[in-house]
Amino acid sequence: MVIGYVMISTGTGVEKAVFEKLQRLPEIAEIYPLFGEFDIIAKIEVESYNQIGEVVVTRIRSINGVLDTKTLTVVDFPK
C-alpha cells in the first residue's frame, strides 16, 4: 500500500462542493477541510506510486474548482 497526502487549493466559495466530490473518490481514505494556505487535505491509499500521480492528475485536478495541488508521498525509513 502506498500513501500520499494531497493538499488542495480551491476557488472561493466552492470549497464544500469540491470536498463533496472528493469524498466520492474510492482512493481517498481520509479528507479534511483546512484554514490557511490550502483548503482541503486528502489522504490517498493506492497500490503503487504511479497510481498516486494518476489519481491526482486525472481525478483530483479535473474537479471543477480545484486550482492547485501539492502532493506528499509517504516513504519507509531504510532499515
PyMOL Python script that loads the backbone (N, CA, C, O; Angstrom):
from pymol import cmd

cmd.read_pdbstr("""\
ATOM      1  N   MET A   1       0.842  -1.180   0.000  1.00  0.00           N
ATOM      2  CA  MET A   1       0.000   0.000   0.000  1.00  0.00           C
ATOM      3  C   MET A   1       0.882   1.236   0.000  1.00  0.00           C
ATOM      4  O   MET A   1       1.837   1.328   0.771  1.00  0.00           O
ATOM      5  N   VAL A   2       0.562   2.174  -0.855  1.00  0.00           N
ATOM      6  CA  VAL A   2       1.276   3.446  -0.953  1.00  0.00           C
ATOM      7  C   VAL A   2       0.322   4.543  -0.483  1.00  0.00           C
ATOM      8  O   VAL A   2      -0.852   4.573  -0.851  1.00  0.00           O
ATOM      9  N   ILE A   3       0.861   5.439   0.339  1.00  0.00           N
ATOM     10  CA  ILE A   3       0.055   6.513   0.909  1.00  0.00           C
ATOM     11  C   ILE A   3       0.600   7.859   0.448  1.00  0.00           C
ATOM     12  O   ILE A   3       1.810   8.073   0.395  1.00  0.00           O
ATOM     13  N   GLY A   4      -0.308   8.746   0.121  1.00  0.00           N
ATOM     14  CA  GLY A   4       0.061  10.110  -0.236  1.00  0.00           C
ATOM     15  C   GLY A   4      -0.918  11.076   0.393  1.00  0.00           C
ATOM     16  O   GLY A   4      -2.077  10.738   0.632  1.00  0.00           O
ATOM     17  N   TYR A   5      -0.446  12.276   0.659  1.00  0.00           N
ATOM     18  CA  TYR A   5      -1.300  13.343   1.161  1.00  0.00           C
ATOM     19  C   TYR A   5      -1.340  14.432   0.110  1.00  0.00           C
ATOM     20  O   TYR A   5      -0.298  14.876  -0.373  1.00  0.00           O
ATOM     21  N   VAL A   6      -2.540  14.864  -0.246  1.00  0.00           N
ATOM     22  CA  VAL A   6      -2.699  15.893  -1.265  1.00  0.00           C
ATOM     23  C   VAL A   6      -3.328  17.112  -0.610  1.00  0.00           C
ATOM     24  O   VAL A   6      -4.426  17.046  -0.057  1.00  0.00           O
ATOM     25  N   MET A   7      -2.615  18.220  -0.686  1.00  0.00           N
ATOM     26  CA  MET A   7      -3.138  19.489  -0.199  1.00  0.00           C
ATOM     27  C   MET A   7      -3.728  20.211  -1.401  1.00  0.00           C
ATOM     28  O   MET A   7      -3.079  20.336  -2.440  1.00  0.00           O
ATOM     29  N   ILE A   8      -4.952  20.681  -1.255  1.00  0.00           N
ATOM     30  CA  ILE A   8      -5.722  21.173  -2.387  1.00  0.00           C
ATOM     31  C   ILE A   8      -6.171  22.609  -2.144  1.00  0.00           C
ATOM     32  O   ILE A   8      -6.715  22.934  -1.089  1.00  0.00           O
ATOM     33  N   SER A   9      -5.936  23.461  -3.140  1.00  0.00           N
ATOM     34  CA  SER A   9      -6.454  24.828  -3.124  1.00  0.00           C
ATOM     35  C   SER A   9      -7.650  24.888  -4.063  1.00  0.00           C
ATOM     36  O   SER A   9      -7.618  24.349  -5.169  1.00  0.00           O
ATOM     37  N   THR A  10      -8.711  25.559  -3.600  1.00  0.00           N
ATOM     38  CA  THR A  10      -9.915  25.674  -4.414  1.00  0.00           C
ATOM     39  C   THR A  10     -10.234  27.140  -4.681  1.00  0.00           C
ATOM     40  O   THR A  10      -9.652  28.043  -4.080  1.00  0.00           O
ATOM     41  N   GLY A  11     -11.161  27.348  -5.587  1.00  0.00           N
ATOM     42  CA  GLY A  11     -11.661  28.690  -5.815  1.00  0.00           C
ATOM     43  C   GLY A  11     -12.522  29.135  -4.641  1.00  0.00           C
ATOM     44  O   GLY A  11     -12.999  28.308  -3.865  1.00  0.00           O
ATOM     45  N   THR A  12     -12.714  30.415  -4.516  1.00  0.00           N
ATOM     46  CA  THR A  12     -13.521  30.976  -3.441  1.00  0.00           C
ATOM     47  C   THR A  12     -14.979  30.557  -3.587  1.00  0.00           C
ATOM     48  O   THR A  12     -15.575  30.688  -4.656  1.00  0.00           O
ATOM     49  N   GLY A  13     -15.538  30.055  -2.501  1.00  0.00           N
ATOM     50  CA  GLY A  13     -16.948  29.691  -2.485  1.00  0.00           C
ATOM     51  C   GLY A  13     -17.283  28.306  -2.995  1.00  0.00           C
ATOM     52  O   GLY A  13     -18.448  27.908  -2.962  1.00  0.00           O
ATOM     53  N   VAL A  14     -16.282  27.550  -3.474  1.00  0.00           N
ATOM     54  CA  VAL A  14     -16.552  26.200  -3.987  1.00  0.00           C
ATOM     55  C   VAL A  14     -15.921  25.108  -3.125  1.00  0.00           C
ATOM     56  O   VAL A  14     -15.900  23.939  -3.509  1.00  0.00           O
ATOM     57  N   GLU A  15     -15.412  25.496  -1.971  1.00  0.00           N
ATOM     58  CA  GLU A  15     -14.715  24.531  -1.109  1.00  0.00           C
ATOM     59  C   GLU A  15     -15.598  23.327  -0.771  1.00  0.00           C
ATOM     60  O   GLU A  15     -15.162  22.181  -0.879  1.00  0.00           O
ATOM     61  N   LYS A  16     -16.825  23.592  -0.367  1.00  0.00           N
ATOM     62  CA  LYS A  16     -17.723  22.494   0.042  1.00  0.00           C
ATOM     63  C   LYS A  16     -18.065  21.586  -1.131  1.00  0.00           C
ATOM     64  O   LYS A  16     -18.097  20.366  -0.973  1.00  0.00           O
ATOM     65  N   ALA A  17     -18.319  22.152  -2.297  1.00  0.00           N
ATOM     66  CA  ALA A  17     -18.644  21.351  -3.477  1.00  0.00           C
ATOM     67  C   ALA A  17     -17.469  20.463  -3.874  1.00  0.00           C
ATOM     68  O   ALA A  17     -17.656  19.291  -4.201  1.00  0.00           O
ATOM     69  N   VAL A  18     -16.259  21.017  -3.845  1.00  0.00           N
ATOM     70  CA  VAL A  18     -15.065  20.227  -4.160  1.00  0.00           C
ATOM     71  C   VAL A  18     -14.888  19.119  -3.118  1.00  0.00           C
ATOM     72  O   VAL A  18     -14.613  17.972  -3.469  1.00  0.00           O
ATOM     73  N   PHE A  19     -15.046  19.463  -1.845  1.00  0.00           N
ATOM     74  CA  PHE A  19     -14.927  18.494  -0.758  1.00  0.00           C
ATOM     75  C   PHE A  19     -15.880  17.317  -0.988  1.00  0.00           C
ATOM     76  O   PHE A  19     -15.481  16.160  -0.857  1.00  0.00           O
ATOM     77  N   GLU A  20     -17.121  17.609  -1.324  1.00  0.00           N
ATOM     78  CA  GLU A  20     -18.121  16.556  -1.530  1.00  0.00           C
ATOM     79  C   GLU A  20     -17.775  15.664  -2.717  1.00  0.00           C
ATOM     80  O   GLU A  20     -18.001  14.456  -2.663  1.00  0.00           O
ATOM     81  N   LYS A  21     -17.230  16.239  -3.786  1.00  0.00           N
ATOM     82  CA  LYS A  21     -16.814  15.438  -4.941  1.00  0.00           C
ATOM     83  C   LYS A  21     -15.623  14.555  -4.590  1.00  0.00           C
ATOM     84  O   LYS A  21     -15.556  13.398  -5.006  1.00  0.00           O
ATOM     85  N   LEU A  22     -14.689  15.102  -3.825  1.00  0.00           N
ATOM     86  CA  LEU A  22     -13.518  14.319  -3.422  1.00  0.00           C
ATOM     87  C   LEU A  22     -13.915  13.142  -2.544  1.00  0.00           C
ATOM     88  O   LEU A  22     -13.314  12.072  -2.642  1.00  0.00           O
ATOM     89  N   GLN A  23     -14.910  13.317  -1.690  1.00  0.00           N
ATOM     90  CA  GLN A  23     -15.351  12.236  -0.807  1.00  0.00           C
ATOM     91  C   GLN A  23     -15.809  11.008  -1.582  1.00  0.00           C
ATOM     92  O   GLN A  23     -15.772   9.897  -1.051  1.00  0.00           O
ATOM     93  N   ARG A  24     -16.234  11.186  -2.810  1.00  0.00           N
ATOM     94  CA  ARG A  24     -16.740  10.080  -3.632  1.00  0.00           C
ATOM     95  C   ARG A  24     -15.632   9.254  -4.276  1.00  0.00           C
ATOM     96  O   ARG A  24     -15.898   8.161  -4.778  1.00  0.00           O
ATOM     97  N   LEU A  25     -14.396   9.752  -4.273  1.00  0.00           N
ATOM     98  CA  LEU A  25     -13.297   9.007  -4.905  1.00  0.00           C
ATOM     99  C   LEU A  25     -12.878   7.846  -4.005  1.00  0.00           C
ATOM    100  O   LEU A  25     -12.550   8.066  -2.839  1.00  0.00           O
ATOM    101  N   PRO A  26     -12.880   6.633  -4.515  1.00  0.00           N
ATOM    102  CA  PRO A  26     -12.568   5.474  -3.668  1.00  0.00           C
ATOM    103  C   PRO A  26     -11.130   5.455  -3.147  1.00  0.00           C
ATOM    104  O   PRO A  26     -10.855   4.815  -2.132  1.00  0.00           O
ATOM    105  N   GLU A  27     -10.214   6.142  -3.823  1.00  0.00           N
ATOM    106  CA  GLU A  27      -8.806   6.145  -3.394  1.00  0.00           C
ATOM    107  C   GLU A  27      -8.570   7.055  -2.189  1.00  0.00           C
ATOM    108  O   GLU A  27      -7.529   6.958  -1.539  1.00  0.00           O
ATOM    109  N   ILE A  28      -9.511   7.924  -1.888  1.00  0.00           N
ATOM    110  CA  ILE A  28      -9.346   8.841  -0.765  1.00  0.00           C
ATOM    111  C   ILE A  28      -9.823   8.169   0.514  1.00  0.00           C
ATOM    112  O   ILE A  28     -11.006   7.868   0.679  1.00  0.00           O
ATOM    113  N   ALA A  29      -8.864   7.939   1.420  1.00  0.00           N
ATOM    114  CA  ALA A  29      -9.148   7.253   2.680  1.00  0.00           C
ATOM    115  C   ALA A  29      -9.630   8.213   3.761  1.00  0.00           C
ATOM    116  O   ALA A  29     -10.460   7.854   4.596  1.00  0.00           O
ATOM    117  N   GLU A  30      -9.103   9.440   3.739  1.00  0.00           N
ATOM    118  CA  GLU A  30      -9.487  10.466   4.713  1.00  0.00           C
ATOM    119  C   GLU A  30      -9.450  11.813   4.017  1.00  0.00           C
ATOM    120  O   GLU A  30      -8.681  12.024   3.080  1.00  0.00           O
ATOM    121  N   ILE A  31     -10.297  12.726   4.489  1.00  0.00           N
ATOM    122  CA  ILE A  31     -10.330  14.059   3.906  1.00  0.00           C
ATOM    123  C   ILE A  31     -10.786  15.054   4.969  1.00  0.00           C
ATOM    124  O   ILE A  31     -11.698  14.781   5.750  1.00  0.00           O
ATOM    125  N   TYR A  32     -10.121  16.228   4.981  1.00  0.00           N
ATOM    126  CA  TYR A  32     -10.423  17.245   5.989  1.00  0.00           C
ATOM    127  C   TYR A  32     -10.360  18.641   5.367  1.00  0.00           C
ATOM    128  O   TYR A  32      -9.478  18.919   4.554  1.00  0.00           O
ATOM    129  N   PRO A  33     -11.287  19.514   5.746  1.00  0.00           N
ATOM    130  CA  PRO A  33     -11.175  20.917   5.332  1.00  0.00           C
ATOM    131  C   PRO A  33     -10.125  21.609   6.190  1.00  0.00           C
ATOM    132  O   PRO A  33      -9.903  21.229   7.340  1.00  0.00           O
ATOM    133  N   LEU A  34      -9.482  22.626   5.627  1.00  0.00           N
ATOM    134  CA  LEU A  34      -8.415  23.348   6.324  1.00  0.00           C
ATOM    135  C   LEU A  34      -8.650  24.850   6.260  1.00  0.00           C
ATOM    136  O   LEU A  34      -9.380  25.342   5.399  1.00  0.00           O
ATOM    137  N   PHE A  35      -8.021  25.569   7.180  1.00  0.00           N
ATOM    138  CA  PHE A  35      -7.870  27.014   7.087  1.00  0.00           C
ATOM    139  C   PHE A  35      -6.395  27.265   6.826  1.00  0.00           C
ATOM    140  O   PHE A  35      -5.547  26.583   7.402  1.00  0.00           O
ATOM    141  N   GLY A  36      -6.076  28.209   5.987  1.00  0.00           N
ATOM    142  CA  GLY A  36      -4.676  28.518   5.722  1.00  0.00           C
ATOM    143  C   GLY A  36      -4.387  28.525   4.244  1.00  0.00           C
ATOM    144  O   GLY A  36      -5.252  28.840   3.427  1.00  0.00           O
ATOM    145  N   GLU A  37      -3.160  28.173   3.905  1.00  0.00           N
ATOM    146  CA  GLU A  37      -2.709  28.212   2.513  1.00  0.00           C
ATOM    147  C   GLU A  37      -3.516  27.263   1.619  1.00  0.00           C
ATOM    148  O   GLU A  37      -3.776  27.575   0.457  1.00  0.00           O
ATOM    149  N   PHE A  38      -3.910  26.110   2.161  1.00  0.00           N
ATOM    150  CA  PHE A  38      -4.691  25.131   1.409  1.00  0.00           C
ATOM    151  C   PHE A  38      -6.075  25.002   2.024  1.00  0.00           C
ATOM    152  O   PHE A  38      -6.271  25.280   3.207  1.00  0.00           O
ATOM    153  N   ASP A  39      -7.031  24.576   1.207  1.00  0.00           N
ATOM    154  CA  ASP A  39      -8.421  24.478   1.648  1.00  0.00           C
ATOM    155  C   ASP A  39      -8.824  23.078   2.096  1.00  0.00           C
ATOM    156  O   ASP A  39      -9.719  22.922   2.927  1.00  0.00           O
ATOM    157  N   ILE A  40      -8.166  22.063   1.546  1.00  0.00           N
ATOM    158  CA  ILE A  40      -8.518  20.664   1.821  1.00  0.00           C
ATOM    159  C   ILE A  40      -7.246  19.838   1.848  1.00  0.00           C
ATOM    160  O   ILE A  40      -6.309  20.100   1.095  1.00  0.00           O
ATOM    161  N   ILE A  41      -7.216  18.827   2.728  1.00  0.00           N
ATOM    162  CA  ILE A  41      -6.154  17.822   2.684  1.00  0.00           C
ATOM    163  C   ILE A  41      -6.826  16.454   2.560  1.00  0.00           C
ATOM    164  O   ILE A  41      -7.799  16.157   3.252  1.00  0.00           O
ATOM    165  N   ALA A  42      -6.286  15.636   1.667  1.00  0.00           N
ATOM    166  CA  ALA A  42      -6.839  14.309   1.424  1.00  0.00           C
ATOM    167  C   ALA A  42      -5.729  13.266   1.530  1.00  0.00           C
ATOM    168  O   ALA A  42      -4.629  13.456   1.009  1.00  0.00           O
ATOM    169  N   LYS A  43      -6.030  12.180   2.201  1.00  0.00           N
ATOM    170  CA  LYS A  43      -5.105  11.046   2.288  1.00  0.00           C
ATOM    171  C   LYS A  43      -5.516  10.034   1.228  1.00  0.00           C
ATOM    172  O   LYS A  43      -6.660   9.582   1.194  1.00  0.00           O
ATOM    173  N   ILE A  44      -4.565   9.685   0.361  1.00  0.00           N
ATOM    174  CA  ILE A  44      -4.812   8.727  -0.721  1.00  0.00           C
ATOM    175  C   ILE A  44      -4.115   7.411  -0.375  1.00  0.00           C
ATOM    176  O   ILE A  44      -2.964   7.405   0.060  1.00  0.00           O
ATOM    177  N   GLU A  45      -4.816   6.313  -0.571  1.00  0.00           N
ATOM    178  CA  GLU A  45      -4.227   4.979  -0.405  1.00  0.00           C
ATOM    179  C   GLU A  45      -4.413   4.218  -1.707  1.00  0.00           C
ATOM    180  O   GLU A  45      -5.538   3.989  -2.149  1.00  0.00           O
ATOM    181  N   VAL A  46      -3.286   3.825  -2.325  1.00  0.00           N
ATOM    182  CA  VAL A  46      -3.303   3.095  -3.592  1.00  0.00           C
ATOM    183  C   VAL A  46      -2.244   1.996  -3.557  1.00  0.00           C
ATOM    184  O   VAL A  46      -1.530   1.842  -2.566  1.00  0.00           O
ATOM    185  N   GLU A  47      -2.150   1.243  -4.635  1.00  0.00           N
ATOM    186  CA  GLU A  47      -1.219   0.113  -4.694  1.00  0.00           C
ATOM    187  C   GLU A  47       0.179   0.483  -5.182  1.00  0.00           C
ATOM    188  O   GLU A  47       1.130  -0.246  -4.901  1.00  0.00           O
ATOM    189  N   SER A  48       0.332   1.593  -5.905  1.00  0.00           N
ATOM    190  CA  SER A  48       1.649   1.937  -6.446  1.00  0.00           C
ATOM    191  C   SER A  48       1.838   3.447  -6.468  1.00  0.00           C
ATOM    192  O   SER A  48       0.874   4.210  -6.418  1.00  0.00           O
ATOM    193  N   TYR A  49       3.104   3.865  -6.544  1.00  0.00           N
ATOM    194  CA  TYR A  49       3.421   5.292  -6.636  1.00  0.00           C
ATOM    195  C   TYR A  49       2.841   5.910  -7.903  1.00  0.00           C
ATOM    196  O   TYR A  49       2.402   7.060  -7.883  1.00  0.00           O
ATOM    197  N   ASN A  50       2.835   5.167  -8.995  1.00  0.00           N
ATOM    198  CA  ASN A  50       2.274   5.686 -10.240  1.00  0.00           C
ATOM    199  C   ASN A  50       0.795   6.009 -10.103  1.00  0.00           C
ATOM    200  O   ASN A  50       0.298   6.952 -10.718  1.00  0.00           O
ATOM    201  N   GLN A  51       0.097   5.226  -9.297  1.00  0.00           N
ATOM    202  CA  GLN A  51      -1.327   5.465  -9.101  1.00  0.00           C
ATOM    203  C   GLN A  51      -1.582   6.780  -8.366  1.00  0.00           C
ATOM    204  O   GLN A  51      -2.597   7.433  -8.607  1.00  0.00           O
ATOM    205  N   ILE A  52      -0.684   7.173  -7.482  1.00  0.00           N
ATOM    206  CA  ILE A  52      -0.854   8.467  -6.807  1.00  0.00           C
ATOM    207  C   ILE A  52      -0.890   9.580  -7.844  1.00  0.00           C
ATOM    208  O   ILE A  52      -1.780  10.430  -7.816  1.00  0.00           O
ATOM    209  N   GLY A  53       0.063   9.578  -8.748  1.00  0.00           N
ATOM    210  CA  GLY A  53       0.090  10.589  -9.800  1.00  0.00           C
ATOM    211  C   GLY A  53      -1.149  10.543 -10.673  1.00  0.00           C
ATOM    212  O   GLY A  53      -1.696  11.580 -11.048  1.00  0.00           O
ATOM    213  N   GLU A  54      -1.584   9.350 -10.991  1.00  0.00           N
ATOM    214  CA  GLU A  54      -2.781   9.190 -11.823  1.00  0.00           C
ATOM    215  C   GLU A  54      -4.013   9.762 -11.134  1.00  0.00           C
ATOM    216  O   GLU A  54      -4.803  10.464 -11.765  1.00  0.00           O
ATOM    217  N   VAL A  55      -4.185   9.469  -9.845  1.00  0.00           N
ATOM    218  CA  VAL A  55      -5.337   9.982  -9.097  1.00  0.00           C
ATOM    219  C   VAL A  55      -5.288  11.503  -9.014  1.00  0.00           C
ATOM    220  O   VAL A  55      -6.299  12.173  -9.224  1.00  0.00           O
ATOM    221  N   VAL A  56      -4.125  12.039  -8.711  1.00  0.00           N
ATOM    222  CA  VAL A  56      -4.001  13.499  -8.573  1.00  0.00           C
ATOM    223  C   VAL A  56      -4.249  14.189  -9.907  1.00  0.00           C
ATOM    224  O   VAL A  56      -5.039  15.131  -9.979  1.00  0.00           O
ATOM    225  N   VAL A  57      -3.592  13.739 -10.946  1.00  0.00           N
ATOM    226  CA  VAL A  57      -3.673  14.427 -12.237  1.00  0.00           C
ATOM    227  C   VAL A  57      -5.017  14.215 -12.930  1.00  0.00           C
ATOM    228  O   VAL A  57      -5.616  15.175 -13.413  1.00  0.00           O
ATOM    229  N   THR A  58      -5.492  12.995 -12.985  1.00  0.00           N
ATOM    230  CA  THR A  58      -6.689  12.730 -13.784  1.00  0.00           C
ATOM    231  C   THR A  58      -7.995  12.828 -13.006  1.00  0.00           C
ATOM    232  O   THR A  58      -9.043  13.057 -13.610  1.00  0.00           O
ATOM    233  N   ARG A  59      -7.966  12.664 -11.689  1.00  0.00           N
ATOM    234  CA  ARG A  59      -9.216  12.654 -10.933  1.00  0.00           C
ATOM    235  C   ARG A  59      -9.383  13.906 -10.078  1.00  0.00           C
ATOM    236  O   ARG A  59     -10.443  14.532 -10.108  1.00  0.00           O
ATOM    237  N   ILE A  60      -8.358  14.283  -9.317  1.00  0.00           N
ATOM    238  CA  ILE A  60      -8.496  15.427  -8.409  1.00  0.00           C
ATOM    239  C   ILE A  60      -8.409  16.744  -9.164  1.00  0.00           C
ATOM    240  O   ILE A  60      -9.272  17.607  -9.006  1.00  0.00           O
ATOM    241  N   ARG A  61      -7.382  16.907  -9.975  1.00  0.00           N
ATOM    242  CA  ARG A  61      -7.201  18.178 -10.692  1.00  0.00           C
ATOM    243  C   ARG A  61      -8.282  18.433 -11.728  1.00  0.00           C
ATOM    244  O   ARG A  61      -8.459  19.569 -12.169  1.00  0.00           O
ATOM    245  N   SER A  62      -9.002  17.400 -12.122  1.00  0.00           N
ATOM    246  CA  SER A  62     -10.068  17.585 -13.115  1.00  0.00           C
ATOM    247  C   SER A  62     -11.380  18.065 -12.489  1.00  0.00           C
ATOM    248  O   SER A  62     -12.320  18.396 -13.212  1.00  0.00           O
ATOM    249  N   ILE A  63     -11.454  18.108 -11.168  1.00  0.00           N
ATOM    250  CA  ILE A  63     -12.668  18.581 -10.497  1.00  0.00           C
ATOM    251  C   ILE A  63     -12.779  20.088 -10.666  1.00  0.00           C
ATOM    252  O   ILE A  63     -11.834  20.829 -10.393  1.00  0.00           O
ATOM    253  N   ASN A  64     -13.932  20.525 -11.116  1.00  0.00           N
ATOM    254  CA  ASN A  64     -14.178  21.949 -11.302  1.00  0.00           C
ATOM    255  C   ASN A  64     -14.047  22.665  -9.959  1.00  0.00           C
ATOM    256  O   ASN A  64     -14.701  22.287  -8.988  1.00  0.00           O
ATOM    257  N   GLY A  65     -13.210  23.690  -9.902  1.00  0.00           N
ATOM    258  CA  GLY A  65     -12.991  24.440  -8.673  1.00  0.00           C
ATOM    259  C   GLY A  65     -11.644  24.177  -8.035  1.00  0.00           C
ATOM    260  O   GLY A  65     -11.205  24.955  -7.188  1.00  0.00           O
ATOM    261  N   VAL A  66     -10.968  23.088  -8.423  1.00  0.00           N
ATOM    262  CA  VAL A  66      -9.622  22.822  -7.905  1.00  0.00           C
ATOM    263  C   VAL A  66      -8.641  23.710  -8.663  1.00  0.00           C
ATOM    264  O   VAL A  66      -8.545  23.644  -9.888  1.00  0.00           O
ATOM    265  N   LEU A  67      -7.918  24.537  -7.922  1.00  0.00           N
ATOM    266  CA  LEU A  67      -6.970  25.464  -8.547  1.00  0.00           C
ATOM    267  C   LEU A  67      -5.536  24.955  -8.538  1.00  0.00           C
ATOM    268  O   LEU A  67      -4.781  25.182  -9.483  1.00  0.00           O
ATOM    269  N   ASP A  68      -5.163  24.256  -7.451  1.00  0.00           N
ATOM    270  CA  ASP A  68      -3.773  23.821  -7.307  1.00  0.00           C
ATOM    271  C   ASP A  68      -3.717  22.657  -6.329  1.00  0.00           C
ATOM    272  O   ASP A  68      -4.575  22.519  -5.457  1.00  0.00           O
ATOM    273  N   THR A  69      -2.694  21.822  -6.486  1.00  0.00           N
ATOM    274  CA  THR A  69      -2.465  20.718  -5.548  1.00  0.00           C
ATOM    275  C   THR A  69      -0.991  20.641  -5.203  1.00  0.00           C
ATOM    276  O   THR A  69      -0.129  21.070  -5.970  1.00  0.00           O
ATOM    277  N   LYS A  70      -0.722  20.086  -4.039  1.00  0.00           N
ATOM    278  CA  LYS A  70       0.642  19.765  -3.630  1.00  0.00           C
ATOM    279  C   LYS A  70       0.572  18.370  -3.027  1.00  0.00           C
ATOM    280  O   LYS A  70      -0.212  18.119  -2.112  1.00  0.00           O
ATOM    281  N   THR A  71       1.396  17.461  -3.546  1.00  0.00           N
ATOM    282  CA  THR A  71       1.323  16.066  -3.129  1.00  0.00           C
ATOM    283  C   THR A  71       2.573  15.672  -2.346  1.00  0.00           C
ATOM    284  O   THR A  71       3.699  15.946  -2.761  1.00  0.00           O
ATOM    285  N   LEU A  72       2.351  15.033  -1.225  1.00  0.00           N
ATOM    286  CA  LEU A  72       3.422  14.498  -0.393  1.00  0.00           C
ATOM    287  C   LEU A  72       3.273  12.986  -0.353  1.00  0.00           C
ATOM    288  O   LEU A  72       2.195  12.481  -0.038  1.00  0.00           O
ATOM    289  N   THR A  73       4.329  12.262  -0.665  1.00  0.00           N
ATOM    290  CA  THR A  73       4.278  10.807  -0.687  1.00  0.00           C
ATOM    291  C   THR A  73       4.978  10.252   0.535  1.00  0.00           C
ATOM    292  O   THR A  73       6.090  10.661   0.868  1.00  0.00           O
ATOM    293  N   VAL A  74       4.321   9.324   1.199  1.00  0.00           N
ATOM    294  CA  VAL A  74       4.889   8.691   2.387  1.00  0.00           C
ATOM    295  C   VAL A  74       5.892   7.623   1.942  1.00  0.00           C
ATOM    296  O   VAL A  74       5.620   6.847   1.026  1.00  0.00           O
ATOM    297  N   VAL A  75       7.057   7.595   2.604  1.00  0.00           N
ATOM    298  CA  VAL A  75       8.077   6.582   2.309  1.00  0.00           C
ATOM    299  C   VAL A  75       8.468   5.873   3.604  1.00  0.00           C
ATOM    300  O   VAL A  75       8.240   6.385   4.700  1.00  0.00           O
ATOM    301  N   ASP A  76       9.051   4.703   3.462  1.00  0.00           N
ATOM    302  CA  ASP A  76       9.572   3.975   4.616  1.00  0.00           C
ATOM    303  C   ASP A  76      11.002   4.398   4.883  1.00  0.00           C
ATOM    304  O   ASP A  76      11.761   4.651   3.948  1.00  0.00           O
ATOM    305  N   PHE A  77      11.382   4.477   6.162  1.00  0.00           N
ATOM    306  CA  PHE A  77      12.776   4.707   6.520  1.00  0.00           C
ATOM    307  C   PHE A  77      13.584   3.456   6.181  1.00  0.00           C
ATOM    308  O   PHE A  77      13.089   2.339   6.330  1.00  0.00           O
ATOM    309  N   PRO A  78      14.833   3.640   5.723  1.00  0.00           N
ATOM    310  CA  PRO A  78      15.686   2.472   5.486  1.00  0.00           C
ATOM    311  C   PRO A  78      15.886   1.710   6.792  1.00  0.00           C
ATOM    312  O   PRO A  78      15.960   2.301   7.870  1.00  0.00           O
ATOM    313  N   LYS A  79      15.969   0.413   6.676  1.00  0.00           N
ATOM    314  CA  LYS A  79      16.136  -0.431   7.886  1.00  0.00           C
ATOM    315  C   LYS A  79      17.573  -0.646   8.194  1.00  0.00           C
ATOM    316  O   LYS A  79      17.901  -1.324   9.167  1.00  0.00           O
TER     317      LYS A  79
END
""", "prot")
cmd.dss("prot")
cmd.show_as("cartoon", "prot")
cmd.util.cbc("prot")
cmd.orient("prot")
